[in-house]
């Protein structure tokens, strides 16, 4: 597995762990808490499909789930860095 793939997986694992610690709210519940700034398909992609999103979207999700942006920022940066060609 490439370094980039490992970074994506590490971010996804950290997000899933945070989601569990937050009581596993449904994508719909997360959307309501975000005041509809997040959509269910975005939440599902972030939590289930290992698809990194943009930083502002992740910060919004972290705020809802009780995560630390300081902890997640380096994980996000590694996961969204362009892999070498």
Buried (B, 14 or more C-beta within 10 A) or exposed (E): EEEBEEBBEBBBEBBBEBBEEBEEBEBEBBBEBBEEEBEEEBBBBBBEEBEBBEBEBBBBBBEBBEBEEEEBBEBBEBBBEEEEE
